[in-house]
Amino acid sequence: MSEHHESVDQAAQRLRLGERQSVFRPVSMPKRRSLAGLIPALVLFAFVLVLFGSAGLLTSFIGIGVSALFVLMIGAAVAGITMTTREARGDQEMHVFDHGVVIRGPKGRVLPYRFDETRLIRHGVKPAGSSDRFARWSYGLLNPVTPPVLMGQGVAIGAVWRNAGDVDLTNLLRVAQFERIDVWGPALEDAITRAHLPRTLQELSAGREVAFGPATALPHGLAIDGKVLPWGDISALRIEGGFLRVKVKGRFFTSSVKANDVPNFLVLAAVVNHFSAVPLE
């Protein structure tokens, strides 16, 4: 069924996503930012009114005509901004279900993703002067069937490109910035981890490796930064300076990769914790 004609509920039923848990809608910030662009015009309008008033021309034919023209121009600008904002956001929504998420994106496109078939790109943006644990996260969803999407603020397209794999990026979409990223972001992270971790552990138990972008989980250890670190030797796992750093017992230096480049980042962290009893710091 075409993604343009399928409803959110139909997509969720087709992919057996279970019960709907929550719905998130776009934030209203873009409209406020756009309206801020009218401030110079309003200041100019006020200046003209003062100038005409001091010259006694405010009630003249010229004064009335100029004032009416300014009012029409500002009104048209406000209407245009409102229409543009509505067109950009439309009726976009993100519906989170038990086993997946369905996004109603630009122009009404319905984009469904099962958690166990989707890779999550997590990109951190740190406020100036803060530590990594205060980073604001943005997200990308990569699926072999549904077009990939970018969500949140400042998603690094480069990280998505580097982890595309078999995903067609010609249909890459940027959807609205949905409200409460502090709620739905961790919810997606947790759901992706719960969906992928059991299968990942099964693959490793069967002697097969599992790739996480620049890092690879092996049956006997973690391949990272050109080294293979045995599970039993890993003593610490943390994000520092935008890097995922892995500390090994008896070594001063750590092995590291860019955290933003690791798809299903928290799945990898859960694998390390499973085999090494080392939680992510």
Secondary structure as the mmCIF struct_conf table of DSSP 4:
data_model
#
loop_
_struct_conf.conf_type_id
_struct_conf.id
_struct_conf.beg_label_comp_id
_struct_conf.beg_label_asym_id
_struct_conf.beg_label_seq_id
_struct_conf.end_label_comp_id
_struct_conf.end_label_asym_id
_struct_conf.end_label_seq_id
TURN_TY1_P TURN_TY1_P1 GLU A 3 HIS A 5
HELX_RH_AL_P HELX_RH_AL_P1 VAL A 8 ARG A 14
TURN_TY1_P TURN_TY1_P2 LEU A 15 ARG A 16
BEND BEND1 GLU A 19 GLU A 19
STRN STRN1 ARG A 20 PHE A 24
STRN STRN2 PRO A 26 PRO A 26
BEND BEND2 SER A 28 SER A 28
HELX_RH_AL_P HELX_RH_AL_P2 MET A 29 ALA A 36
TURN_TY1_P TURN_TY1_P3 GLY A 37 LEU A 38
HELX_RH_AL_P HELX_RH_AL_P3 ILE A 39 SER A 54
TURN_TY1_P TURN_TY1_P4 ALA A 55 GLY A 56
TURN_TY1_P TURN_TY1_P5 LEU A 58 THR A 59
BEND BEND3 SER A 60 SER A 60
HELX_RH_AL_P HELX_RH_AL_P4 PHE A 61 ARG A 89
TURN_TY1_P TURN_TY1_P6 GLY A 90 ASP A 91
STRN STRN3 GLU A 93 PHE A 97
BEND BEND4 ASP A 98 HIS A 99
STRN STRN4 GLY A 100 ARG A 104
HELX_RH_3T_P HELX_RH_3T_P1 PRO A 106 GLY A 108
STRN STRN5 VAL A 110 ARG A 114
HELX_RH_3T_P HELX_RH_3T_P2 PHE A 115 GLU A 117
STRN STRN6 ARG A 119 VAL A 125
HELX_LH_PP_P HELX_LH_PP_P1 LYS A 126 PRO A 127
TURN_TY1_P TURN_TY1_P7 ALA A 128 GLY A 129
HELX_RH_3T_P HELX_RH_3T_P3 ASP A 132 PHE A 134
HELX_LH_PP_P HELX_LH_PP_P2 ALA A 135 ALA A 135
STRN STRN7 ARG A 136 LEU A 142
BEND BEND5 PRO A 144 THR A 146
HELX_LH_PP_P HELX_LH_PP_P3 PRO A 147 PRO A 148
STRN STRN8 VAL A 149 MET A 151
BEND BEND6 GLY A 152 GLY A 154
HELX_RH_AL_P HELX_RH_AL_P5 ILE A 157 ARG A 162
TURN_TY1_P TURN_TY1_P8 ASN A 163 ASN A 163
TURN_TY1_P TURN_TY1_P9 GLY A 165 ASP A 166
HELX_RH_3T_P HELX_RH_3T_P4 LEU A 169 ASN A 171
STRN STRN9 LEU A 173 ARG A 174
STRN STRN10 PHE A 178 PHE A 178
BEND BEND7 GLU A 179 GLU A 179
HELX_RH_AL_P HELX_RH_AL_P6 ILE A 181 SER A 205
TURN_TY1_P TURN_TY1_P10 ALA A 206 GLY A 207
STRN STRN11 VAL A 210 PHE A 212
TURN_TY1_P TURN_TY1_P11 GLY A 213 PRO A 214
STRN STRN12 ALA A 215 LEU A 218
TURN_TY1_P TURN_TY1_P12 PRO A 219 HIS A 220
STRN STRN13 GLY A 221 ILE A 224
TURN_TY1_P TURN_TY1_P13 ASP A 225 GLY A 226
STRN STRN14 LYS A 227 PRO A 230
HELX_RH_3T_P HELX_RH_3T_P5 TRP A 231 ASP A 233
STRN STRN15 ILE A 234 GLU A 240
TURN_TY1_P TURN_TY1_P14 GLY A 241 GLY A 242
STRN STRN16 PHE A 243 VAL A 248
TURN_TY1_P TURN_TY1_P15 LYS A 249 GLY A 250
BEND BEND8 PHE A 252 PHE A 253
STRN STRN17 SER A 255 LYS A 258
HELX_RH_3T_P HELX_RH_3T_P6 ALA A 259 ASP A 261
TURN_TY1_P TURN_TY1_P16 PRO A 263 ASN A 264
HELX_RH_AL_P HELX_RH_AL_P7 PHE A 265 SER A 276
STRN STRN18 LEU A 280 LEU A 280
#
